[in-house]
């Protein structure tokens, strides 16, 4: 092995170690890669190799569902093609749909996300893009649009391919994006669903059950009422994968687990992450939007407008460790130099910065009202008065001089 290659491998190992959380030993996760993020602020609470390329397995379907929702109507009827259902390798879950079966996009989405049916991913891909390959192109384009810089999809369902990969961080971005859509949110939080009768299946007896035991109320071991989705994944190469969101005490977290050793351990790993987050962190609203930060005097302004209130242009809310005394957090305020009238209400006149847990939160300071400059007339009056004072002083000086001479 060449020296350059050895150095490259060493650098990769160092980066991996740097990405591994200092809490990894304490949490003792089974997963090879993980991340935990607070949703409203985007703060990463925990990560372990979160940028490492991993096989995503069926968590791939998060992106598939996003694209189907954004590019079709739920009421659209789809005819199942032979090509869509004939390319599923043995051992992968299917909905056992038949060629020529007519079924709605809505029902297909539930089969995709509740039971993780791999044939359905191909069916929906063909419906949206005309072909699976064209749909995959859409997936990769969308991934880049939402910031996934280390993802490459080769299929819409996660069937194993050594060149089909993502990262825990990128999957967080996909989940966070998807959960902003109410249809997506409803899909991934559904624990059971019944497919309706169709032209090829006359009975309503196809019951779909979630693969995510954290949202399965019948699972007494892992069910957690705070979990609201999202998607499981498994292949022998990927290991056990899970993307979940938890909502409790006004806090929402998304956790991604990749490469966990067993099906149970992916749930245990997720629970450890959420418990750690709720036990140690809280949301603190530091400032409300339009709060008064300071008042400054503008020298060339009228008497009525010279005292200018500086307001913060947005609220600042931080996710902070409960051990921090937030009353001791002092902001750094920077006001623009040489502020002069005229100034319009809402005009940016400075910045304010808070630093919490080594993370910076910045907002602009804006003028709370219009600042009006002194008029030319006012300046004229002042100037005239000053001139008259000089003249008067001169006249008085001359009179005193004459009196002295007379004496």
Legacy VTK file of the C-alpha trace (Angstrom):
# vtk DataFile Version 3.0
C-alpha trace
ASCII
DATASET POLYDATA
POINTS 407 float
0.000 0.000 0.000
1.388 3.410 -1.010
2.148 6.067 1.617
-0.524 8.378 0.175
-3.179 5.671 0.531
-2.115 4.968 4.115
-2.393 8.667 4.992
-5.844 8.853 3.373
-7.108 5.841 5.369
-5.656 7.308 8.577
-7.456 10.610 7.949
-10.747 8.772 7.423
-10.302 6.951 10.723
-9.568 10.214 12.527
-12.664 11.877 11.031
-14.795 8.928 12.092
-13.480 9.150 15.634
-14.116 12.885 15.734
-17.702 12.322 14.645
-18.269 9.784 17.411
-20.024 11.430 20.319
-18.277 11.736 23.659
-21.416 10.147 25.096
-21.085 6.983 22.977
-19.705 4.916 25.872
-22.382 6.146 28.256
-25.229 5.431 25.818
-23.658 2.179 24.638
-25.463 2.077 21.301
-25.459 -1.058 19.196
-25.753 1.019 16.012
-22.711 1.660 13.846
-24.048 5.080 12.909
-26.562 7.350 14.645
-27.746 10.908 15.022
-30.216 12.752 17.254
-31.440 16.227 16.284
-33.855 18.689 17.901
-36.323 19.591 15.157
-37.153 23.275 15.747
-33.557 24.459 16.088
-31.758 21.789 14.047
-29.278 21.317 16.864
-27.448 17.994 16.817
-27.683 16.566 20.329
-25.775 13.361 19.666
-23.980 11.771 16.761
-21.936 8.670 16.149
-20.386 8.366 12.705
-23.335 10.310 11.341
-21.593 11.175 8.043
-20.358 7.652 7.312
-21.781 6.082 4.151
-24.178 3.319 5.167
-26.700 1.100 3.406
-30.126 2.628 4.174
-32.284 -0.415 3.326
-36.003 0.477 3.422
-35.471 3.892 5.001
-34.956 4.728 1.305
-38.758 4.763 1.070
-38.838 8.050 2.978
-37.635 9.770 -0.189
-39.925 7.652 -2.371
-42.984 8.715 -0.364
-41.943 12.383 -0.466
-41.695 12.398 -4.243
-44.963 10.508 -4.765
-46.845 12.922 -2.494
-45.363 15.941 -4.252
-45.859 14.649 -7.805
-49.232 12.904 -7.837
-52.753 13.031 -6.431
-53.769 10.600 -3.695
-56.934 9.796 -5.645
-55.052 8.834 -8.823
-55.728 5.251 -9.869
-52.722 3.129 -10.789
-52.666 -0.057 -12.846
-50.025 -2.498 -11.605
-47.561 -3.547 -14.298
-45.914 -6.938 -14.627
-42.462 -5.304 -14.693
-43.063 -3.616 -11.320
-43.883 -6.807 -9.440
-41.539 -9.247 -11.141
-38.205 -7.744 -10.112
-38.323 -8.260 -6.354
-35.587 -10.590 -5.048
-36.593 -13.476 -2.827
-36.910 -12.607 0.862
-38.049 -8.999 0.393
-41.499 -7.940 1.643
-44.226 -7.337 -0.977
-47.902 -6.440 -0.929
-48.567 -9.351 -3.315
-50.375 -7.142 -5.805
-51.262 -8.587 -9.194
-50.507 -7.376 -12.696
-53.500 -5.401 -13.969
-54.751 -4.604 -10.457
-56.147 -1.100 -10.131
-55.437 0.667 -6.859
-55.163 4.286 -5.701
-51.976 6.186 -4.943
-53.222 6.680 -1.391
-53.590 2.934 -0.771
-50.238 2.253 -2.387
-48.555 4.795 -0.119
-49.948 3.067 2.960
-48.675 -0.272 1.667
-45.291 1.365 1.061
-44.861 3.025 4.458
-46.877 0.836 6.835
-45.857 -2.614 5.636
-42.757 -1.552 3.671
-43.851 -3.308 0.468
-41.021 -3.311 -2.072
-43.171 -4.037 -5.110
-45.221 -0.943 -4.326
-42.125 1.253 -4.573
-41.616 0.110 -8.189
-45.324 0.571 -8.968
-45.337 4.137 -7.646
-42.045 4.966 -9.367
-43.453 3.936 -12.733
-46.641 5.899 -12.089
-44.845 9.134 -11.175
-41.894 9.112 -13.585
-42.776 6.584 -16.282
-39.891 4.324 -15.341
-37.956 3.305 -12.256
-34.716 4.781 -13.591
-36.357 8.155 -14.237
-37.802 8.110 -10.723
-34.379 7.336 -9.246
-33.027 10.408 -11.032
-35.758 12.424 -9.320
-34.786 10.920 -5.962
-31.149 11.933 -6.301
-32.052 15.411 -7.497
-34.434 15.912 -4.574
-31.851 14.635 -2.127
-29.410 17.306 -3.288
-32.116 19.975 -3.104
-32.691 19.338 0.589
-28.997 19.203 1.424
-28.187 15.487 1.274
-24.636 15.666 -0.030
-23.615 12.085 0.730
-26.493 10.039 -0.680
-26.841 7.997 -3.852
-30.019 6.125 -4.682
-30.143 3.349 -7.273
-33.704 2.158 -6.560
-36.841 3.440 -4.779
-37.084 0.755 -2.089
-33.637 0.028 -0.640
-33.059 -3.396 -2.192
-29.371 -3.916 -1.578
-26.828 -2.535 -4.004
-23.283 -1.703 -2.963
-23.569 1.696 -4.689
-26.872 2.572 -3.020
-26.002 4.488 0.145
-26.814 7.358 2.460
-25.829 8.631 5.916
-27.579 9.104 9.230
-27.337 12.869 8.777
-28.822 12.808 5.274
-31.687 10.566 6.414
-32.401 13.037 9.197
-32.669 15.779 6.565
-35.108 13.678 4.528
-37.234 12.847 7.566
-37.269 16.443 8.763
-38.350 17.585 5.298
-41.035 14.908 5.012
-42.545 15.562 8.443
-43.437 19.096 7.393
-46.008 17.521 5.053
-49.226 16.460 6.809
-49.908 13.615 4.375
-46.436 12.190 4.932
-46.792 12.619 8.693
-50.095 10.751 8.719
-48.675 7.913 6.624
-45.621 7.273 8.767
-47.552 7.421 12.044
-50.131 4.821 10.972
-49.833 1.473 12.738
-52.383 -0.501 10.680
-54.332 -0.116 7.454
-56.770 -2.185 5.402
-56.429 -2.216 1.645
-59.793 -1.924 -0.109
-61.205 -4.481 -2.546
-60.001 -4.091 -6.130
-60.739 -5.513 -9.549
-58.227 -8.311 -8.860
-58.861 -8.769 -5.150
-62.586 -8.634 -4.280
-62.219 -8.879 -0.500
-61.176 -6.236 2.024
-59.029 -8.703 3.930
-55.524 -7.404 3.250
-54.479 -6.043 6.612
-51.278 -4.000 6.756
-49.357 -3.806 10.040
-46.535 -1.404 10.813
-42.964 -2.632 10.825
-42.138 0.034 13.437
-42.825 -1.481 16.848
-42.395 1.873 18.591
-45.773 2.946 17.170
-47.495 -0.444 17.465
-49.894 -0.234 20.451
-50.058 -4.025 20.567
-46.346 -4.305 21.264
-46.047 -4.058 25.042
-42.252 -4.209 24.943
-41.470 -1.273 22.666
-44.613 0.818 22.140
-43.998 4.475 23.020
-46.906 6.930 22.851
-44.502 9.810 22.151
-43.209 8.325 18.896
-44.833 9.591 15.688
-43.207 7.481 12.949
-41.197 7.207 10.722
-39.583 4.193 8.939
-37.736 0.951 9.554
-35.217 -0.790 7.316
-33.358 -4.075 7.168
-31.131 -6.078 4.887
-28.392 -8.454 5.929
-25.825 -5.979 4.561
-27.403 -2.845 6.095
-28.285 -4.346 9.444
-31.271 -2.970 11.330
-32.168 0.631 10.580
-34.729 3.007 12.048
-35.693 6.647 11.590
-38.037 7.992 14.249
-39.476 11.220 15.599
-40.506 11.755 19.205
-42.651 14.572 20.597
-42.848 15.301 24.331
-42.818 18.307 26.675
-42.835 20.718 23.736
-39.690 19.130 22.303
-39.422 17.200 19.030
-36.421 15.038 18.210
-35.549 12.958 15.157
-33.306 9.952 15.695
-31.611 7.872 13.010
-30.166 4.442 13.747
-28.171 2.595 11.060
-26.440 -0.754 11.270
-27.880 -1.840 14.594
-27.156 -5.453 15.510
-30.719 -6.763 15.932
-34.290 -5.696 15.383
-34.720 -5.150 19.123
-31.503 -3.163 19.463
-32.612 -0.544 16.937
-35.612 0.216 19.176
-33.468 0.131 22.303
-30.924 2.451 20.682
-33.671 4.906 19.704
-35.163 4.862 23.197
-31.733 5.531 24.706
-31.296 8.561 22.471
-34.713 10.007 23.269
-34.356 9.378 27.010
-30.967 11.067 26.987
-32.416 14.068 25.160
-35.433 14.581 27.404
-33.424 14.014 30.575
-30.721 16.528 29.722
-32.066 19.208 27.369
-34.776 21.812 27.262
-35.971 24.634 25.009
-35.367 28.158 26.258
-36.870 31.225 24.626
-34.205 33.881 25.098
-35.931 36.734 23.285
-39.303 37.340 21.682
-39.479 38.945 18.260
-39.580 42.773 18.478
-38.209 42.810 22.047
-36.481 46.060 23.069
-32.720 45.505 23.242
-31.315 49.027 23.635
-31.999 52.721 23.058
-29.471 54.998 21.358
-29.391 58.722 20.650
-29.127 59.936 17.050
-27.384 63.304 17.169
-28.685 64.860 13.963
-32.321 63.891 14.636
-35.204 66.015 15.818
-35.863 66.206 19.536
-38.959 64.029 19.186
-37.226 61.165 17.291
-33.601 61.257 18.424
-34.019 58.472 21.036
-34.130 55.334 18.863
-35.317 51.974 20.218
-33.433 48.977 18.842
-35.630 45.893 18.435
-34.673 42.287 17.683
-36.021 41.204 14.291
-36.767 37.593 15.236
-37.295 35.470 18.307
-34.354 33.436 19.567
-35.076 30.013 21.032
-32.261 27.639 21.920
-32.030 23.990 22.879
-29.737 23.957 25.882
-28.401 21.575 28.474
-30.465 21.814 31.648
-27.252 22.304 33.652
-26.645 25.734 32.084
-27.772 28.839 33.989
-29.359 30.775 31.132
-29.500 33.956 33.262
-25.727 34.137 32.951
-25.792 34.212 29.143
-24.802 37.764 28.105
-25.338 38.713 24.453
-22.797 40.416 22.228
-24.375 43.559 20.760
-22.892 45.347 17.743
-24.464 48.632 16.650
-23.516 50.178 13.319
-21.101 53.071 13.672
-22.048 56.662 12.820
-25.806 56.162 12.755
-27.378 59.332 11.344
-30.881 60.390 10.396
-32.859 59.707 8.341
-33.491 56.132 9.537
-36.585 54.145 8.580
-38.510 51.922 10.952
-37.381 48.319 10.408
-33.991 49.336 9.013
-31.137 47.082 10.178
-28.882 49.030 12.513
-26.904 46.268 14.226
-26.730 42.656 15.336
-27.102 40.660 18.542
-25.414 37.325 19.195
-25.944 34.735 21.928
-23.553 31.836 22.502
-25.000 28.769 24.208
-23.198 25.419 24.443
-20.628 26.775 21.940
-23.395 27.402 19.385
-24.044 30.932 18.108
-27.547 32.314 17.662
-27.653 35.628 15.777
-30.378 38.143 14.937
-30.526 41.634 13.506
-31.320 44.779 15.445
-33.761 47.053 13.646
-35.001 50.594 14.147
-38.197 50.683 16.174
-39.436 53.899 14.529
-38.578 56.485 11.886
-35.798 58.883 12.825
-36.263 62.320 11.260
-33.287 64.633 10.655
-33.365 68.216 11.809
-34.833 70.403 9.036
-32.848 72.969 7.064
-34.986 75.658 8.717
-33.993 74.473 12.152
-30.362 74.472 11.105
-30.822 77.970 9.627
-32.343 79.272 12.865
-29.580 77.724 14.915
-26.952 79.069 12.532
-28.527 82.519 12.497
-28.704 82.566 16.258
-25.062 81.624 16.490
-24.154 84.367 14.004
-26.171 86.993 15.906
-24.443 85.943 19.100
-21.065 86.507 17.471
-22.156 89.936 16.160
-23.575 90.961 19.510
-20.415 89.869 21.250
-18.402 91.947 18.805
-20.547 95.064 19.327
-20.338 94.787 23.082
-16.601 94.373 22.795
-16.290 97.572 20.781
-18.411 99.565 23.266
-16.264 98.456 26.178
-13.155 99.410 24.214
-14.490 102.960 23.588
-15.329 103.451 27.249
-11.807 102.525 28.217
-10.386 105.104 25.741
-12.599 107.898 27.168
-11.316 107.265 30.610
LINES 1 408
407 0 1 2 3 4 5 6 7 8 9 10 11 12 13 14 15 16 17 18 19 20 21 22 23 24 25 26 27 28 29 30 31 32 33 34 35 36 37 38 39 40 41 42 43 44 45 46 47 48 49 50 51 52 53 54 55 56 57 58 59 60 61 62 63 64 65 66 67 68 69 70 71 72 73 74 75 76 77 78 79 80 81 82 83 84 85 86 87 88 89 90 91 92 93 94 95 96 97 98 99 100 101 102 103 104 105 106 107 108 109 110 111 112 113 114 115 116 117 118 119 120 121 122 123 124 125 126 127 128 129 130 131 132 133 134 135 136 137 138 139 140 141 142 143 144 145 146 147 148 149 150 151 152 153 154 155 156 157 158 159 160 161 162 163 164 165 166 167 168 169 170 171 172 173 174 175 176 177 178 179 180 181 182 183 184 185 186 187 188 189 190 191 192 193 194 195 196 197 198 199 200 201 202 203 204 205 206 207 208 209 210 211 212 213 214 215 216 217 218 219 220 221 222 223 224 225 226 227 228 229 230 231 232 233 234 235 236 237 238 239 240 241 242 243 244 245 246 247 248 249 250 251 252 253 254 255 256 257 258 259 260 261 262 263 264 265 266 267 268 269 270 271 272 273 274 275 276 277 278 279 280 281 282 283 284 285 286 287 288 289 290 291 292 293 294 295 296 297 298 299 300 301 302 303 304 305 306 307 308 309 310 311 312 313 314 315 316 317 318 319 320 321 322 323 324 325 326 327 328 329 330 331 332 333 334 335 336 337 338 339 340 341 342 343 344 345 346 347 348 349 350 351 352 353 354 355 356 357 358 359 360 361 362 363 364 365 366 367 368 369 370 371 372 373 374 375 376 377 378 379 380 381 382 383 384 385 386 387 388 389 390 391 392 393 394 395 396 397 398 399 400 401 402 403 404 405 406
